[in-house]
Amino acid sequence: MSFNGLHQMKNLKAKKRRVKVKEFNRLFWNISHTKNGFSPTKNRIFYVIHPLRSKSNQVHEFFYIRADSSSSYKLHLFLCRTFARKQRMSDKRTEISDLGEFGLIEHLTKPFTMHHSSSLLGVGDDAAVIDIGGDDALVVSTDLLTEGIHFNLMYMPLKHLGYKSVAVNVSDICAMNATPTQITVSISVSNRFPLEALEELYEGIRLACDHYKVDLVGGDTSSSYSGLGISITAIGTVKKDKITYRSGAKEYDLLVVTGDLGAAYMGLQVLEREKEVFRANPNVQPELDGHDYIIERQLKPEARQDIIGFLAELDVLPTSMIDISDGLASEVLHLCKASNVGCHVYDEKLPVDAKTAMTAIDFNLDPNTCALNGGEDYELLFTIKQDDFDKIKGNPHMTVIGHITNAQDGIYYIDKNGSIITLRAQGWKHFDAE
C-alpha cells in the first residue's frame, strides 16, 4: 500500500504519528477494551521511517491497532517491508521458477544446522530420521496438497481425496523402508464447504488409516479465503540397520521398480478430457467406461507398504530407495544425485499396463514417455546388490529396469533401437511460470 493509500483507509479515524526505529520495540502493548470500540486517542496508524533513508522522509512501513477475539485490543503489525529484509535484499529479483521445487528447498534450508545429535537426517530424503534410542529410529514426512495444484474437485471426490492424501504420505515412509504408525492432519478450508463435505473428506482419511494401520493423533484447522488445503505429517518406525536412504546406491547395483508406471498420468488425461467436454456441454455424460484401472490409479493411489513386507521376507535390503511421485525420470535423477552415481535405464524394461498403453496411444502419446514422466504412480524405485537378483527374479511385483554406473558415465536412457539418450525429467514442475 502506498503512503497516499493510507489516507484512503476507511473507518479508521486515526491519530498519525511518526516514530523512529529505536521506538519500534516499545510499541507493543495491550489496549484495554472500551465500550464504544477503539479509544480515539489510541487508535493510531504509525509511519516508520527507514533508518537509512530518514533524510528523504520515505515511509517504508506502517502498522495499526485492530481488534482481536479477546477482550483487549492488541497491536498488529502490517509490514510493507521489514527492516532486516530491506537491508539484505538487493534490487535483483529471482523468480522461484528459476530454482524449481527442489532447488528452492535446497536454497532455503542450506543455512540451517542441526542442533541435536538425535537428528540423524534432515532435509533431502523422503523423510527425516530421528534417533529415539535403542535399535529403532523415527521417520517423519510432511506433504501438502493444494486445491487447483494437486487436485481438482470437479472430478476428485472428497472421500477419494482424503484417502489419497494419506496414501501419498505413507508412501514417503515406505520409501525409507519403514513402517507407518501415526499421522497428523491439518486443513485450511473456505466457507464454501459445508460440514457434510468435510465429513466426506475425513471418511476417506479414516478408511486410509484403517487400511494402512496408522493412527490419527492430531492436526489443525484454519479458515481459508479460497479453496481447500490439506497438510499431513506421517510418522513411522524402522530398525536403524534397515533404514534405506536415497544416497546408498553403488556402481553395478540393479535398478528396480515396483508395479507398473504411467497409469495415474493417463487416468488424469481422461479426467481432464471429460472435464473440458462437460464445460462445453454440461448435458453430456462422461465417457469413463473401460478406464476404471487408470482412473483409480489417479484418484485413489496405493502406497506400496506391501513391498516392505516382501523385501523383508526375501531377505533383501535395498541399497537406496525413493517413491515415484514426480515421474520415474525425476526420481532416477534424485537417486543418482544423492548417491553420486550414474545410471542406465532401458526402454524395453519399463513396466506399462496394457490399458495404460492403449489409452496413451489413443491420446497420441508414447506409453513409455508417460511411464518416464507421468508421475503420481507412488510405486517404489530402489537399487539392490547384484547378489540379491535371484531373490527377486520372477517376482510379479518387481521389475529390473536398469543398473547403476560410475558417476562419470552419466545418466542415460537406452531406447529400443539401442540409442543412448541423456535422461531428463520432463514431468510436473512446481512454480513454473503460468
CORCOR-V927758 format. One record per residue. N is the residue number from 1. RES is the residue in one letter. PHI is phi in whole degrees, 0 to 359 (999 if undefined). OMEGA is omega in radians with two decimals (NA if undefined). Layout:
n = <N/N>
res = <RES/RES>
phi = <PHI/PHI>
omega = <OMEGA/OMEGA>
//
This chain:
n = <1/2/3/4/5/6/7/8/9/10/11/12/13/14/15/16/17/18/19/20/21/22/23/24/25/26/27/28/29/30/31/32/33/34/35/36/37/38/39/40/41/42/43/44/45/46/47/48/49/50/51/52/53/54/55/56/57/58/59/60/61/62/63/64/65/66/67/68/69/70/71/72/73/74/75/76/77/78/79/80/81/82/83/84/85/86/87/88/89/90/91/92/93/94/95/96/97/98/99/100/101/102/103/104/105/106/107/108/109/110/111/112/113/114/115/116/117/118/119/120/121/122/123/124/125/126/127/128/129/130/131/132/133/134/135/136/137/138/139/140/141/142/143/144/145/146/147/148/149/150/151/152/153/154/155/156/157/158/159/160/161/162/163/164/165/166/167/168/169/170/171/172/173/174/175/176/177/178/179/180/181/182/183/184/185/186/187/188/189/190/191/192/193/194/195/196/197/198/199/200/201/202/203/204/205/206/207/208/209/210/211/212/213/214/215/216/217/218/219/220/221/222/223/224/225/226/227/228/229/230/231/232/233/234/235/236/237/238/239/240/241/242/243/244/245/246/247/248/249/250/251/252/253/254/255/256/257/258/259/260/261/262/263/264/265/266/267/268/269/270/271/272/273/274/275/276/277/278/279/280/281/282/283/284/285/286/287/288/289/290/291/292/293/294/295/296/297/298/299/300/301/302/303/304/305/306/307/308/309/310/311/312/313/314/315/316/317/318/319/320/321/322/323/324/325/326/327/328/329/330/331/332/333/334/335/336/337/338/339/340/341/342/343/344/345/346/347/348/349/350/351/352/353/354/355/356/357/358/359/360/361/362/363/364/365/366/367/368/369/370/371/372/373/374/375/376/377/378/379/380/381/382/383/384/385/386/387/388/389/390/391/392/393/394/395/396/397/398/399/400/401/402/403/404/405/406/407/408/409/410/411/412/413/414/415/416/417/418/419/420/421/422/423/424/425/426/427/428/429/430/431/432/433/434>
res = <M/S/F/N/G/L/H/Q/M/K/N/L/K/A/K/K/R/R/V/K/V/K/E/F/N/R/L/F/W/N/I/S/H/T/K/N/G/F/S/P/T/K/N/R/I/F/Y/V/I/H/P/L/R/S/K/S/N/Q/V/H/E/F/F/Y/I/R/A/D/S/S/S/S/Y/K/L/H/L/F/L/C/R/T/F/A/R/K/Q/R/M/S/D/K/R/T/E/I/S/D/L/G/E/F/G/L/I/E/H/L/T/K/P/F/T/M/H/H/S/S/S/L/L/G/V/G/D/D/A/A/V/I/D/I/G/G/D/D/A/L/V/V/S/T/D/L/L/T/E/G/I/H/F/N/L/M/Y/M/P/L/K/H/L/G/Y/K/S/V/A/V/N/V/S/D/I/C/A/M/N/A/T/P/T/Q/I/T/V/S/I/S/V/S/N/R/F/P/L/E/A/L/E/E/L/Y/E/G/I/R/L/A/C/D/H/Y/K/V/D/L/V/G/G/D/T/S/S/S/Y/S/G/L/G/I/S/I/T/A/I/G/T/V/K/K/D/K/I/T/Y/R/S/G/A/K/E/Y/D/L/L/V/V/T/G/D/L/G/A/A/Y/M/G/L/Q/V/L/E/R/E/K/E/V/F/R/A/N/P/N/V/Q/P/E/L/D/G/H/D/Y/I/I/E/R/Q/L/K/P/E/A/R/Q/D/I/I/G/F/L/A/E/L/D/V/L/P/T/S/M/I/D/I/S/D/G/L/A/S/E/V/L/H/L/C/K/A/S/N/V/G/C/H/V/Y/D/E/K/L/P/V/D/A/K/T/A/M/T/A/I/D/F/N/L/D/P/N/T/C/A/L/N/G/G/E/D/Y/E/L/L/F/T/I/K/Q/D/D/F/D/K/I/K/G/N/P/H/M/T/V/I/G/H/I/T/N/A/Q/D/G/I/Y/Y/I/D/K/N/G/S/I/I/T/L/R/A/Q/G/W/K/H/F/D/A/E>
phi = <999/284/300/295/297/297/289/267/295/275/62/236/274/258/270/271/203/271/228/268/301/299/276/308/285/269/264/269/206/262/251/296/292/243/301/263/102/297/291/300/271/239/274/232/253/252/258/257/274/295/299/277/231/296/295/267/57/276/272/245/215/211/207/214/271/222/279/246/279/271/271/228/258/240/274/251/270/236/261/288/211/268/299/297/292/298/287/278/282/259/284/289/245/255/287/299/297/293/266/80/302/283/295/295/300/298/295/287/263/303/289/282/239/280/253/232/294/286/278/285/209/254/290/127/230/291/206/281/237/235/284/246/90/70/269/258/229/258/243/225/219/229/229/244/246/240/300/89/251/260/205/235/285/293/225/261/296/297/295/297/298/300/296/297/297/283/301/291/280/299/301/297/294/298/294/263/65/249/254/292/231/220/221/242/233/238/228/243/217/272/284/282/264/280/303/299/293/291/298/294/301/287/295/296/298/297/299/293/299/294/293/266/58/242/257/277/241/165/153/204/229/212/284/221/287/204/75/234/231/230/238/238/252/251/236/212/232/201/293/301/278/247/298/243/262/287/265/260/294/234/306/82/297/266/262/235/232/265/59/233/239/91/293/297/296/290/299/296/297/295/295/293/298/291/297/292/297/296/297/287/210/298/276/277/282/294/260/246/300/86/249/305/296/288/290/296/297/276/276/220/290/243/288/274/297/296/296/299/293/300/297/295/295/277/59/244/251/302/277/203/198/203/266/262/248/254/112/304/302/299/288/301/296/297/299/295/295/294/266/56/225/254/196/241/247/254/307/291/264/294/277/233/294/300/293/298/297/297/293/300/297/300/268/59/243/280/305/287/295/296/295/288/237/294/84/63/283/55/276/252/246/212/243/227/291/301/296/268/301/298/288/255/302/83/289/291/268/225/226/280/245/174/212/272/237/294/302/290/281/86/242/229/248/258/279/296/270/86/290/261/238/299/283/231/275/237/276/296/232/292/71/299/299/282>
omega = <-3.12/3.11/3.13/-3.12/3.14/-3.12/-3.08/-3.14/-3.06/3.02/3.07/3.08/-2.92/2.98/-3.02/-3.12/3.05/3.12/3.08/-3.08/-3.11/-3.12/-2.99/-3.05/-3.12/-3.04/3.07/3.08/3.04/3.12/-3.07/-3.09/3.04/-3.03/-3.06/3.12/-3.10/2.98/-3.06/-3.14/-3.09/3.07/-2.95/2.89/-3.13/3.06/-3.08/-3.13/3.07/-3.03/-3.11/-3.06/-3.08/-3.13/-3.12/3.09/3.12/3.13/-3.07/-3.10/3.04/3.00/3.13/-3.10/3.05/-3.12/2.95/-3.01/3.14/-3.09/3.08/3.08/-3.14/3.12/3.11/-3.13/2.98/-2.98/2.99/3.03/3.07/-3.11/-3.08/-3.12/3.13/-3.12/-3.11/-2.99/2.99/3.13/-3.12/3.09/3.12/3.12/3.12/-3.12/3.10/-3.12/-3.03/-3.06/-3.03/3.04/3.11/3.13/-3.14/-3.12/-3.06/-3.04/-3.10/-3.10/-3.04/3.07/3.11/3.13/-3.08/3.13/3.14/3.08/-3.06/3.13/3.12/-3.09/3.01/3.12/3.14/3.13/3.01/-3.14/-3.08/3.12/3.12/3.11/3.14/-3.09/-3.02/3.03/3.10/3.04/-3.03/3.13/3.12/3.05/3.13/3.07/-3.06/3.13/-3.12/3.09/-3.08/-3.14/3.13/-3.05/3.01/3.13/3.10/3.07/-3.06/3.11/3.08/3.14/3.11/3.13/-3.10/-3.10/3.06/-3.07/-3.07/3.09/3.07/3.13/3.11/3.11/3.12/-3.13/3.06/-3.08/-3.07/3.11/3.14/-3.10/-3.11/2.99/2.87/-3.08/3.05/3.14/2.91/-2.97/3.12/-3.09/3.05/3.13/3.05/3.12/-3.09/3.11/3.13/3.05/3.11/3.10/-3.10/3.03/3.06/3.08/3.14/3.13/3.12/3.11/3.12/-3.09/-3.08/3.12/3.07/-3.11/2.98/-3.00/3.13/3.14/-3.10/3.04/3.13/3.03/3.14/3.11/3.13/2.97/-3.07/3.06/-3.12/3.07/-3.13/3.01/3.14/-3.12/3.11/3.13/-3.14/3.01/-3.06/-3.12/3.13/-3.13/3.11/-3.14/3.02/-2.90/-3.01/-3.10/-3.13/3.10/-3.13/3.04/3.08/3.13/-3.01/3.06/3.11/3.02/3.09/-2.97/3.05/-3.07/-3.12/3.13/-3.14/3.02/3.09/3.14/3.12/-3.13/3.12/3.10/-3.12/3.07/3.14/3.07/3.13/3.12/3.14/-3.13/-3.09/-3.12/-3.13/3.11/-3.14/3.11/-3.08/-3.12/3.12/-3.11/-3.05/-3.04/-3.06/3.10/3.10/3.11/3.09/-3.03/-3.07/3.13/3.10/2.99/-3.07/3.08/-3.14/-3.11/3.13/3.08/3.13/-3.12/3.12/3.13/-3.13/-3.10/3.10/3.06/3.13/3.09/3.04/-3.13/3.11/3.06/-3.04/3.11/-3.09/-3.13/-3.10/-3.09/3.14/-3.09/3.05/3.13/3.10/3.12/-3.10/3.13/-3.11/-3.09/-3.11/3.14/2.99/-3.08/2.95/3.09/-3.03/-3.12/-3.04/-3.11/-3.06/3.14/3.14/3.13/-3.10/-3.14/3.08/-3.12/-3.13/-3.13/3.11/3.12/3.08/3.13/-3.10/3.11/3.06/-3.10/-3.10/3.02/3.08/3.13/-3.12/-2.92/-3.03/-3.14/3.12/3.06/-3.11/2.91/3.12/3.06/-3.10/3.10/3.09/3.05/3.12/3.14/-3.11/-3.07/-3.11/-3.12/-3.11/-3.10/3.13/3.11/-3.06/-3.10/-3.01/3.14/3.04/-3.06/-3.12/3.14/-3.11/3.13/3.03/-3.10/-3.11/-3.14/3.07/-3.10/-2.98/3.05/-3.10/-3.08/-3.04/3.13/-3.13/3.11/-3.13/-3.06/3.08/-3.11/3.11/3.09/-3.12/-3.12/-3.09/3.08/3.05/3.02/3.03/-3.12/-3.12/NA>
//
